[in-house]
């Protein structure tokens, strides 16, 4: 017999519970519907641990006394001091937050590093670029000097662009910071750039280089000029990358810059290429063909727009690519989903993962699973969705072609999962769904026997008895 101390409550515990059930873990709730073949619901057990310390009255003054700094080990004093300094620093930053602005600077190098790796749509993830914590009252010209020290770009070679959120929810460089705005403070410029309640000032730093690749002062931007960004897509490797930006005259045509684009991509000067404008990606992909013989203005292009280009498909090439052009590749990226598959009888263990599309149909998914398992008949695969709350398979499996797309299989009460459970049946699922499976328990003095029979759903008790007789 043991005693459990839980705050002011003291309860008796038997020896087995005291020794074996005080370490946490999981416990199964009993089946409330024994007629259903559903997985047991498990919940986590918690156990409190206490240590009672007994002190002699004569030693009370030695044990329960004030602790001086010299009584604390040196390594603990160092750690506690560091923690206190960090705590005070965070407290000070929080108290002074209203006096500062976070300035995030995106550069070409960030676009090169992120596009095709971390991101595919738009130009940059601003959370992964260099940021500066600047007092709001700091003149912008002084901030440019700090940028010069950080990036090694002389002040006169820096031209900053404002970012703007468009109506289609994309985020693009919109216009250069004017000479008048550069005389203002960082805080004033932040208010101009972003009317939302956001403490950040986001800028794109344009850096022009000479033939020796050293920074040079950027030439004055003409009203007719447009700043366009370019991404290259390669169907053979299914890779997308950023290749640079160009200023173009709105009255000129894309055909006038094809040779320059081929140079940026490393293609032959006369390589035939197709151009697409990346317009938006939410809620659906919009990526439209650019007419090379119409002007940039006629193609409705403006500052900050993104052009994706690729080699023109050749009929004589004979190559078949999964995603032959930019729009199909973007659709693939937008909808791809890695799904973790688990054997239904081992619901805690990931067995394998497959990269699928959220738009895959039921037949597409079971076909991929059967191929991975080396099965000839996909109809013998039965899938079960994941319950995000119990972290268990749902009680009922997915009916044959019972959902339209993979995305429907992975949603549970507005929560998305990446887990599906599978089982391999002895007969095709469409055939099984037309049958009723019964578990018949036969009790006899000599032995107990359980038999499983399958009959059409319209069968009677007489049919059950006749089937049992035949066995």
N, C-alpha and C positions, 0 to 999 in steps of 0.2 A: 504493500500500500504506500502511495506517495501523496504529497500535498502540492497543489498548484496555486501559486500566488499570482493573482491578476488584479493589480491595483489593490482596492480594499477587499476584494473577494478572495477567500481561501477555500478551495474545493478539493475533495478527495479524488484521486486518480488511481486506477488499478495499475499494477506493475507493468503490464504489457503496453498500455497506453503511455505511461510515463517514460518508458525506455524506447519505444518504437515510433511514436507519433508526435514527436516534438521537434521535427526537423523540416517542417514546411512540406512542399510537394503538392500533388494533386489528388483530389478525391472525386469519385464518380457518384452522381446522384442516382438513386434507383430508377429503373424503367417505370414510367407512369402509364405507358401504352405497350404492354408486352406483346400485343398482336402485331405491332409494326416492327420492321427490321431497321430501326433507326439507331444511330450511334449514340452511346451514352454521353450525357452532358457532364463535363468535368469543370471543377472550380478549384482555385488555388487555396491551399490551407496556409494559415499564418500561425506562428507560435512566438510568444514573448519569452525572453530569457532574462532572468534576474540573478544577481549574485548578492547574497547577504553577507555583510562583513561585521564580525563581532569584535568589539574593542573593550579591553579591561578598563575599569574605572580609573585605575592608577596610571594607565597609559593615555588617557583621554587628551591631556594637554599636549602630548608629543605628536599624536596622530591628527587630531582635529585642531589645526592651528593655521595661522596665516602663512602663505607661501610667498617667499621673496624670489626675485629674479635669479639669485645665485642658486636657488634650489632646483631650477629648471635646467635640463641638459642643454649644452651649447647648441647642438644642431636643431633642437626645438625652438630655442630663443631666436635663432636666425630665421627659421621658417615662419614663426609667428610674427616677427618684425616685417618680413617681406609681405605676408598676407595683409597685415595692417596697412602698410604703405599702399598696396594695390587697392584696398578698400577705400582709403582716403582719396586716392587718385580718381577712382570711379565716381565717388561722391562729389568731388570737385567738378569733374567733367559734366556730371548731370546738372549741378547747380548753375554751371556756366554755359550750358548747351544753347540757350537762347542768344548767346553772344557770338556764336560761331556758325559757319556754313561749311558743309562738306562739299568739296569740289571734286568731281570725278572726270578725269581726262582720258578719253579714248583716242588711240593713235592707229596708224596703219598697221603697226606691229601687233596690236591687239586683234585686229580683224584677221590678220594672217594666222595667228595662233588659235583663234576660236572657231572660225568658220570651217565647217566640215569635221570638227572634233567635238567641241562643246555645244555648238549651235549650228543650225542649218538655215533658219529663217532670220530675216532682219540682218543687222550688221554686227552687234556686239552685246555681250552680257555686261552691263555696267557694274555689277557687283564684283567683277573680276578684273577691273582696270585700276590703275593707280589713283588713289584718292588723297586729298589734302584737307586737313582741318584748319580752316582759315577764319580769323576774326572778321565779322561782317563789315566792320569799318575799314578794313584794309583796302587801299586803292588797288584797282585791278592791275595797274602798271607795276605795282610792287609785287603782286602775285606772279606776274609774268617773269620777274627776276628769280623767284623761287623755282618756277618751272624750268628756267634756263639752267639753274644749278642742278636740278634733279635729272633732267633729260639731256643736258649738254647742247641745247638748242638756243642760240642767241635770241634775245628779245626781238630784234628786228626781223628774225626769220620765222616768227610764230604768227600764225593766223588761226584764230579760234572760230568755230561755228557753233551756233545754237542748235540744240536738238528740239524737235517738235513731235508731239503725239498727234497722229492724223486721225481722221474720222473712222478709218478702218482698223484702228488700234495698232497700227505699225508705228515705229519710232525711227525717225530719220533726221540727219543734219538738214536744217531748214534754210539758214542764212548765216553769213559771216557776222561776227561781232563788229559793230561800227566803231569808227574812231571816237565818236562822241560817247559811246557806251564804255569805251576803255578808260575814260576819265572818271567814271563812276566807281563806287565801292563795290566789293564783291557781293555784299548784301543787296544792294540796289539791282545789280545785274541778275541775281537769283530771282528777285521778284518779277523782273521783266521776262525771264525765260520760262518761268513756271508759275502759273496762277494757282495751282493746287497747293494745298497745305503740306508742303514738302521742303525739308531743310536742305535738299541737295541742289547743287548747280552742276548740270551735266554739259560737257563741252567736247567737241571733236577738234583735235589739234592737227591742222593741215601743215605739213612740212614739205617744202619743195627743195629738190637737190639739183646741183649743177652736174656737169659731165664728170667731175671728180668725186661725185656722190656726197659732197659736203653741202650742208644746208645753205640755201640762198634766200634772200627776201622774196616772198611770193609776189608775183605781178598783180597789178590791180585787176579785180574781177569786173568784167564788163556786164552790163545789164542783160545782154543777149546770151551770155554764157551760162551753161548748166553744169553742175557737178554731178557726175554719174559714177556709181560704184559697179564693179564687174566681178562676177563669179564664174568659174569654169567648171562644167560638168563633164565627166568622162564615163560614158556608159559601160565601157569594158571593165572598169574597176569599181564602178558604182561609187565614185568619189566626187565630192564637191569641194572646191577651194577658192579662196579669194586671190585674185591676181592683180588688183590695183584699181585706180580711179583715174578719170580723165575729165578735163573741161572740154565741152563741145559747144558749138554755136547752135542755138535752137533752130535756126533756119537751114542748117546743114542736114545731111541724111546719114543714117547709120552706115550706108555703103562706103561713105568717105573715111570711116575709121576701121574698116575690116582689116587692113594690113597692120595697123597698130595693135589691134586685138590679137591677131595671129602672133605677133611678136611677143606680146605679154604672155601668151599661152605656150610659147615655144613651138608653134606650128610653122609650116612652110608659109611664105608670104601670100601665096595664091590659094591657100586652103579654104574650101567652102565651109562656112559656119552658119548655124542658125541662132537667132537671138530671141530671148524671151524676157518679158518684164515680170519680176517678182512683185506682185501687187499686195496680196495679203495671205494669211494662213489660218485665220480664225474667222468664223467657225469652220469654213471650208477653204481649201486651197484655191487661190486665183492666180494663175500664172499664164499670161497670154503671149502669143507670138508677136514679135515686133516686125513691122513691115520695113525692110531695109531700104526701100525706094521712096518711102515717105519721110518728111522731115521729122526731127525730134519733137518739135511742137505738135505736128500732126499726129504723132504717136502718143500725145498727151503726157510727155515726160517733163519732169521738173527737177529742181535741185534735190539731191539726196536719193533719187530713185536708183533701183538696183536692176542691172541687166545681167541675166545668166546666159551663157552661150556654150555651144558645143559643136563638134564637127557634124556637118550635115550627113545623115545616113546615106550610104551608097547602096543602090539596088544590087550591084554586082558583087558587093562585099560578102553577102551570104551569111553574115553574122546575125545570130538571134540573141538579143539581150533581154534580161528580165524587165529592165526599166530603160527603154531605148531613148527617152527624151527627158528634159528637165521636169515638165509637169508630172509625168508618171513617177519619177524619182521622188519628187516632193510629196506626192500622194502616199508613196511607200513609207517615207520617213514619218509623215504625220500619223499614219495608222499602224505602224509596226508595234508589236507587243510581244515581249518575251514571257512565256507562260511556263510555270513550274508544274510538272505533272507528278502526281503521287498515286501509288497503288492504293486502291480503296481499303484494302485490309491492313495497310501500314500508313495511316493518315498523317503521321508526324514526320515522315521521311520523304525528302525530295528525291525522286528517282531519275528524272531527266528534265531538261528544259528545251523548248522549241521556240524559235522566232517566227511568229505568225503575224497576220494582219487583223486588226480589229474588224475589218470588213469581210473576213473569211466567213463563209457559210458553215452550217453544221457539217455538211458533207466534206468541205475542205479540211476542217479541223480533224475529224476522225480519220480521214485519208492520210494526213500528215502523221498522226499518232500510229496508225497501223503500219505505215512504211518504216517508222523508227523502230517499231517492235518486230518487224519482219513478218507481219501477218498478210495473208493474201486477201482476206475479206474484211474491209473496214466496217461492215454492218455488224460485226460481232464485238465492236468496241462500244461500251456504254460509259458515258461521262456523268459526273456529279459535280455540282457547283460547291463553292466554299462559303461557309457561314463566317462572316467577318467578326461576329460577336463571340461565338463559342469557339472559334478557331478549329472547327470540325467540319466534316462533310455535311451538306444539307441532308435531311431525312429522305427526300425523294430524289431519284436521279433525273437527269434531263431526258425528256421523251425524244424519240427518234424524230429529227427535224423539227423539234419543238421550239426552237428559237431561230431567229433570222441570221444573227451574226455572232461572232466570237464576243464582241463587246457586251451582248446581252447575257452571255454565260458568266461573265466576270463581275456583274453588278449585283450587290446585295443591299437593298434599302439605301440606295444612293451612295453606297461605299464601293469603291473599285478594288478588286482583288487581282492577283496574278497567279492564282492556284486553281487547278482543276484535278479532280480525282478520276481515275479510269479503272475499268475492270474488263477482262476478256471473257465473253460469254461462250457457251457451247453451241448456241444457235443464234441466228441473226436477230438483232434487236427488234425490227418490225414484226417478226414472227412471234417473238417472246411477248410483245405488248398485246397481242391478240389472245394470249393465254393467261390463265389464273394459276399462280403457283401456290400450292397448299402443302403445309407440313403436317403430316399425319403421325401421331404418336400412338404406337401399339403397346399396350401394357399387358404383360403375361406373367404368370408366377415364375417362369424360368428366366425370362429376360424382358427388357424394354427395348423397343425398336422404333426408330423414327424414319419415316419414308417421305420423300418429296415427290409430288406428282404435279404435272402440268396438264390442264384441260382448257378447252375453249371457255370463254367467260360466260356463255349462256348455258353451261352444263348444269345438271341437277345433282342432288345428293346421290341419286341412283347411279349416275355416271361415275361418281367418285368411288362408290362401292364396287362397281363392275371393274373399274381400273385396278383397284386394290386386289381383287380376286385374280386378275390376270398376272399380277406380280407374285 
